[in-house]
Amino acid sequence: MKAGSRLSDIRVRLAALAVLSLAQAACLESLPSPSRVDDLRVLAIRAEPPEVAPGATVALDALVVDPQARPARYAWYACVVPEQGRGFFGGGTETSTSGGNGTPLSNDPYGGSCQRRFEAEVPFAMKLGEGETATLTVPSDLFDTDDALRLAYSLPDNVEITEDVKAGFLGIAGVNYTVTLVVEVDGRTVETAKRVNVSLDSILANNERNLNPTGLAFHLARKSDDVTAPTTAPAPADGACLLAGAPPLVAGERYRLSPVNVPDPQPEYAVLLGGSTTDAPFELQQIDETSFFSWFSTAGSLQKSVSKAPGEPLNEWSFASDAAGPIDFWVVVRDGRGGAWWCHEHLVVAAP
């Protein structure tokens, strides 16, 4: 091949790659933002308390939002499903995201659905009722046999579970009782999951039972004002998000959102991790708690859908020049062990 022909071929390939890259970028730009609420969404489910012993009763509620305010039907279920990922040994696994239909387990014939398990009469599956709230009473005999433990951790029947191993699992990692909420609006259903950690008191870990976050708030300031947010402040009442004195929102402006009252230092708790040798298949490790913030609104552009502390908890919120009008804003706060809290603001963006 002549040099000129080879150069021409390279140019054609580069042009094709450029077109492909532009097409991929256009596709990415057209994807909906996880933070934008423009249809029915279940942003979070809360269990009070989030971590209990067998026999306890847990109150359940959910943050269900629908910009069209259509009538909705609710159905609550609970079941034990095989653990996936880090939650396998770490207790609660609610950490980073919320909203949408959830992610079915790839190796689960029921797709992670407690409703399907209940309809199939799978052990430990139950229907909790219909309505905006529900309660879960954990069976007091949940740990009388090894069945729940084997199911939760996919342990074969031929694997012996000694009393020491059982105490380690149930006193540190526990078993997550999964709650699923099915919301139906105009024939469309959204099913969202929440895990309630059930464990025994442990002399190995000495973990205090987890509680839902409280007292959090958010400082709002125009980015151009370069204001430093306080680290602590009285939390707003009635489930609001923003501290008093927040500036009005104006179309065309950019704002900084800063979490306030974040625990510092974060509490420590013990988790059971896979060991590195056959002599020590499991290891007890102390880790620091993390606060995860999921951000949602009906208008404007949030720079992050999720932020965390420790880390970079700040977020930015910007509005196009034609974005004037009423909006709704929510923040869902989670810890790494199933605790959850949320707040809501109804705001107005003024014309520039």
C-alpha positions as CSV (number, residue, x, y, z in Angstrom):
1,M,0.0,0.0,0.0
2,K,1.3,3.4,-0.9
3,A,1.9,6.0,1.8
4,G,-0.8,8.3,0.5
5,S,-3.3,5.6,0.4
6,R,-2.4,4.5,3.9
7,L,-2.8,8.1,5.2
8,S,-6.1,8.4,3.5
9,D,-7.3,5.1,5.2
10,I,-6.2,6.4,8.6
11,R,-8.1,9.6,8.0
12,V,-11.2,7.7,7.1
13,R,-10.9,5.6,10.3
14,L,-10.3,8.6,12.5
15,A,-13.4,10.3,11.0
16,A,-15.5,7.2,11.6
17,L,-14.3,7.1,15.2
18,A,-15.1,10.8,15.7
19,V,-18.6,10.2,14.4
20,L,-19.1,7.2,16.7
21,S,-17.8,9.2,19.7
22,L,-20.2,12.0,18.9
23,A,-23.1,9.6,18.6
24,Q,-22.2,7.9,21.9
25,A,-21.9,11.3,23.6
26,A,-25.3,12.3,22.3
27,C,-26.8,9.0,23.7
28,L,-25.2,9.7,27.1
29,E,-26.5,13.2,27.1
30,S,-30.0,11.9,26.3
31,L,-30.0,9.5,29.3
32,P,-32.3,10.7,32.1
33,S,-30.6,12.0,35.2
34,P,-31.1,9.8,38.3
35,S,-31.8,13.0,40.3
36,R,-34.6,14.3,38.0
37,V,-38.1,13.3,39.3
38,D,-40.5,13.5,36.4
39,D,-42.7,10.4,37.0
40,L,-43.6,8.0,39.7
41,R,-40.6,7.2,41.9
42,V,-40.0,5.4,45.2
43,L,-37.0,7.3,46.5
44,A,-36.6,5.5,49.8
45,I,-38.1,3.1,52.3
46,R,-37.5,3.7,56.0
47,A,-37.5,1.1,58.8
48,E,-37.8,2.3,62.4
49,P,-35.7,0.9,63.9
50,P,-33.4,-0.3,61.0
51,E,-31.7,-3.1,63.1
52,V,-33.5,-5.4,65.5
53,A,-33.5,-8.7,67.2
54,P,-35.9,-11.6,66.4
55,G,-39.4,-10.9,67.7
56,A,-39.2,-7.2,67.3
57,T,-41.7,-5.1,65.4
58,V,-40.5,-2.5,62.8
59,A,-42.5,0.4,61.5
60,L,-42.2,1.0,57.7
61,D,-42.9,4.0,55.6
62,A,-41.8,5.2,52.2
63,L,-40.9,8.3,50.2
64,V,-43.2,7.9,47.2
65,V,-43.3,10.9,44.8
66,D,-45.4,11.4,41.7
67,P,-45.4,14.9,40.0
68,Q,-48.9,14.1,38.7
69,A,-50.3,13.3,42.1
70,R,-52.2,10.3,40.8
71,P,-54.0,7.8,43.2
72,A,-51.7,5.0,44.1
73,R,-52.1,1.4,45.5
74,Y,-49.6,0.0,47.9
75,A,-48.7,-3.6,48.8
76,W,-45.9,-4.5,51.3
77,Y,-44.1,-7.8,51.5
78,A,-41.1,-9.3,53.4
79,C,-38.8,-12.2,52.7
80,V,-35.2,-13.5,53.1
81,V,-33.2,-13.4,49.9
82,P,-29.6,-14.5,49.2
83,E,-27.1,-11.8,50.0
84,Q,-25.0,-10.1,47.2
85,G,-21.9,-8.0,47.4
86,R,-20.4,-6.4,50.5
87,G,-23.6,-6.8,52.6
88,F,-22.8,-10.6,52.6
89,F,-20.7,-10.0,55.8
90,G,-21.4,-6.4,56.7
91,G,-25.0,-6.2,57.9
92,G,-27.3,-3.7,56.1
93,T,-26.5,-3.0,52.5
94,E,-28.5,0.2,51.8
95,T,-25.8,2.7,50.8
96,S,-25.8,4.8,47.7
97,T,-28.7,5.0,45.4
98,S,-32.5,5.0,45.4
99,G,-35.5,5.2,43.2
100,G,-36.5,3.2,40.2
101,N,-37.4,-0.5,40.0
102,G,-34.3,-1.9,41.7
103,T,-31.9,-4.5,40.4
104,P,-33.0,-8.1,40.3
105,L,-30.5,-10.7,41.5
106,S,-29.1,-12.5,38.5
107,N,-29.2,-16.0,40.1
108,D,-32.5,-15.5,41.8
109,P,-35.5,-17.2,40.2
110,Y,-37.8,-14.7,41.9
111,G,-35.9,-11.7,40.7
112,G,-35.4,-10.4,44.2
113,S,-39.2,-10.0,44.6
114,C,-40.7,-10.7,47.9
115,Q,-44.2,-10.6,46.3
116,R,-43.2,-13.5,44.0
117,R,-41.8,-15.4,46.9
118,F,-44.9,-14.9,48.9
119,E,-47.1,-16.1,46.0
120,A,-44.9,-19.1,45.6
121,E,-45.2,-19.8,49.4
122,V,-41.4,-19.7,49.9
123,P,-40.3,-20.0,53.6
124,F,-40.0,-16.7,55.4
125,A,-42.0,-14.8,52.8
126,M,-45.0,-12.9,54.1
127,K,-47.4,-10.1,53.0
128,L,-47.4,-7.1,55.4
129,G,-50.5,-5.3,54.2
130,E,-51.7,-2.6,51.9
131,G,-51.5,1.1,52.6
132,E,-48.9,3.9,52.8
133,T,-47.3,2.4,55.9
134,A,-46.9,-1.1,57.3
135,T,-45.2,-3.0,60.1
136,L,-42.9,-6.0,60.0
137,T,-42.8,-8.3,63.1
138,V,-39.7,-10.5,62.8
139,P,-40.5,-14.1,63.7
140,S,-39.2,-14.7,67.2
141,D,-38.0,-18.2,66.2
142,L,-36.1,-16.9,63.1
143,F,-32.8,-18.3,64.3
144,D,-34.1,-21.4,66.1
145,T,-32.9,-23.4,63.0
146,D,-30.2,-22.7,60.5
147,D,-32.7,-22.3,57.6
148,A,-32.7,-18.5,57.5
149,L,-28.9,-18.3,57.8
150,R,-28.4,-20.9,55.0
151,L,-30.8,-19.1,52.7
152,A,-29.4,-15.6,53.3
153,Y,-25.8,-16.7,52.7
154,S,-26.4,-19.5,50.2
155,L,-24.9,-22.1,52.4
156,P,-25.4,-25.7,51.1
157,D,-27.1,-28.2,53.4
158,N,-23.9,-30.3,53.5
159,V,-21.9,-27.4,55.0
160,E,-21.8,-27.8,58.8
161,I,-22.6,-24.7,60.8
162,T,-21.0,-24.9,64.2
163,E,-22.3,-22.9,67.2
164,D,-19.2,-20.6,67.0
165,V,-19.7,-19.9,63.3
166,K,-23.5,-19.3,63.9
167,A,-22.7,-16.9,66.7
168,G,-20.3,-15.0,64.5
169,F,-22.7,-14.7,61.6
170,L,-25.7,-13.8,63.6
171,G,-24.0,-11.6,66.1
172,I,-22.0,-9.5,63.6
173,A,-23.5,-9.7,60.1
174,G,-26.9,-10.9,61.0
175,V,-29.6,-11.8,58.5
176,N,-31.2,-9.1,56.3
177,Y,-35.0,-9.4,56.2
178,T,-35.9,-7.8,52.9
179,V,-39.0,-5.7,52.6
180,T,-40.4,-4.8,49.2
181,L,-43.0,-2.2,48.5
182,V,-45.1,-2.5,45.3
183,V,-46.7,0.8,44.2
184,E,-49.2,0.7,41.3
185,V,-50.3,3.9,39.4
186,D,-52.4,3.7,36.3
187,G,-51.6,0.1,35.7
188,R,-47.8,0.6,36.1
189,T,-46.0,-1.0,39.1
190,V,-42.8,0.0,40.8
191,E,-41.2,-2.5,43.2
192,T,-38.5,-1.2,45.6
193,A,-36.6,-3.1,48.3
194,K,-35.4,-2.2,51.8
195,R,-33.3,-4.5,54.1
196,V,-33.9,-4.7,57.8
197,N,-31.0,-6.2,59.7
198,V,-31.9,-8.9,62.2
199,S,-29.0,-9.9,64.5
200,L,-28.2,-11.3,68.0
201,D,-26.3,-9.5,70.7
202,S,-22.6,-10.3,70.2
203,I,-19.8,-10.5,72.7
204,L,-17.4,-10.6,69.7
205,A,-18.3,-7.3,68.0
206,N,-20.0,-5.4,70.8
207,N,-21.9,-3.4,68.1
208,E,-24.7,-1.1,69.3
209,R,-27.8,-1.5,67.2
210,N,-28.0,1.0,64.4
211,L,-30.4,3.9,64.5
212,N,-31.8,6.0,61.6
213,P,-29.9,9.3,61.0
214,T,-31.5,12.4,62.7
215,G,-30.9,16.1,62.9
216,L,-29.4,16.6,59.5
217,A,-29.9,19.8,57.5
218,F,-28.6,21.5,54.4
219,H,-27.1,24.9,53.8
220,L,-28.0,26.6,50.5
221,A,-25.9,29.5,49.2
222,R,-25.3,31.2,45.8
223,K,-22.0,29.8,44.5
224,S,-20.9,33.4,43.5
225,D,-21.3,34.5,47.2
226,D,-18.5,32.1,48.3
227,V,-20.1,31.6,51.7
228,T,-18.7,29.0,54.1
229,A,-21.4,26.7,55.4
230,P,-21.6,26.0,59.2
231,T,-20.8,22.5,60.4
232,T,-23.6,22.5,63.0
233,A,-26.9,24.3,63.2
234,P,-30.5,23.7,64.5
235,A,-32.2,21.4,62.1
236,P,-35.4,22.7,60.3
237,A,-38.7,21.5,61.6
238,D,-41.5,19.6,59.8
239,G,-39.3,17.5,57.5
240,A,-37.8,20.5,55.7
241,C,-34.3,20.4,54.3
242,L,-32.8,23.9,54.2
243,L,-31.5,26.1,57.0
244,A,-33.2,29.4,57.7
245,G,-31.9,32.3,55.7
246,A,-31.5,30.4,52.5
247,P,-31.4,32.8,49.5
248,P,-34.3,32.7,47.0
249,L,-33.7,30.6,43.9
250,V,-33.3,32.5,40.6
251,A,-33.3,31.2,37.1
252,G,-29.8,31.3,35.5
253,E,-28.0,31.1,38.9
254,R,-25.8,28.3,40.4
255,Y,-26.1,27.3,44.1
256,R,-24.0,25.2,46.5
257,L,-25.7,22.7,48.8
258,S,-23.7,21.7,52.0
259,P,-24.8,19.0,54.5
260,V,-24.8,20.2,58.1
261,N,-24.7,18.2,61.3
262,V,-22.9,15.3,59.8
263,P,-21.4,13.1,62.6
264,D,-17.7,13.9,63.1
265,P,-16.1,11.5,63.8
266,Q,-18.4,8.9,62.3
267,P,-19.2,6.0,64.6
268,E,-17.3,2.7,64.2
269,Y,-18.8,-0.8,63.9
270,A,-17.5,-4.3,63.4
271,V,-18.1,-6.3,60.2
272,L,-17.2,-9.9,59.4
273,L,-15.0,-10.1,56.3
274,G,-13.6,-13.0,54.3
275,G,-10.2,-14.0,55.6
276,S,-7.0,-14.5,53.6
277,T,-6.1,-18.0,54.9
278,T,-7.8,-21.3,55.4
279,D,-6.9,-21.2,59.1
280,A,-8.9,-17.9,59.4
281,P,-11.7,-17.9,56.8
282,F,-13.3,-14.9,58.4
283,E,-11.9,-11.8,60.0
284,L,-13.4,-9.2,62.3
285,Q,-12.7,-5.7,61.2
286,Q,-13.7,-2.2,62.5
287,I,-14.8,0.3,59.9
288,D,-16.1,3.9,60.1
289,E,-19.6,4.7,59.2
290,T,-20.3,6.6,56.0
291,S,-23.2,9.0,55.3
292,F,-24.6,8.8,51.8
293,F,-26.7,11.7,50.3
294,S,-29.1,11.0,47.4
295,W,-30.3,14.2,45.7
296,F,-33.6,14.7,43.8
297,S,-35.5,17.6,42.3
298,T,-38.2,18.2,39.7
299,A,-36.3,21.0,38.0
300,G,-32.7,22.3,37.7
301,S,-29.5,20.4,37.3
302,L,-27.9,18.7,40.3
303,Q,-24.2,18.1,39.7
304,K,-24.2,14.8,41.7
305,S,-26.9,12.3,42.2
306,V,-25.1,10.8,45.2
307,S,-22.4,12.3,47.5
308,K,-21.0,11.0,50.8
309,A,-19.2,12.0,54.0
310,P,-16.4,11.5,54.7
311,G,-15.5,12.4,51.2
312,E,-17.1,15.2,49.1
313,P,-20.6,15.7,50.4
314,L,-21.2,19.1,48.7
315,N,-23.4,19.4,45.7
316,E,-24.2,22.1,43.2
317,W,-27.6,23.0,41.8
318,S,-28.0,25.2,38.7
319,F,-31.0,26.5,36.8
320,A,-31.4,27.5,33.2
321,S,-32.4,31.0,32.4
322,D,-35.9,29.9,31.5
323,A,-36.4,27.6,34.6
324,A,-38.7,29.9,36.5
325,G,-41.6,28.2,38.4
326,P,-42.4,25.9,41.3
327,I,-40.2,22.9,42.1
328,D,-39.8,20.2,44.6
329,F,-36.5,19.1,46.2
330,W,-35.7,16.0,48.3
331,V,-32.6,14.6,50.0
332,V,-32.4,11.0,51.2
333,V,-29.7,10.3,53.7
334,R,-28.5,6.7,54.4
335,D,-25.7,5.1,56.4
336,G,-24.0,1.9,55.6
337,R,-26.1,-0.3,57.8
338,G,-29.7,0.4,56.7
339,G,-30.4,3.6,58.4
340,A,-32.4,6.2,56.4
341,W,-33.9,9.7,56.7
342,W,-35.2,12.2,54.2
343,C,-36.4,15.8,53.9
344,H,-38.5,17.7,51.4
345,E,-38.8,21.3,50.2
346,H,-41.4,22.9,48.0
347,L,-39.7,26.0,46.4
348,V,-40.2,28.5,43.7
349,V,-37.5,29.6,41.1
350,A,-38.0,33.3,40.3
351,A,-37.4,34.8,36.9
352,P,-34.0,36.6,36.5
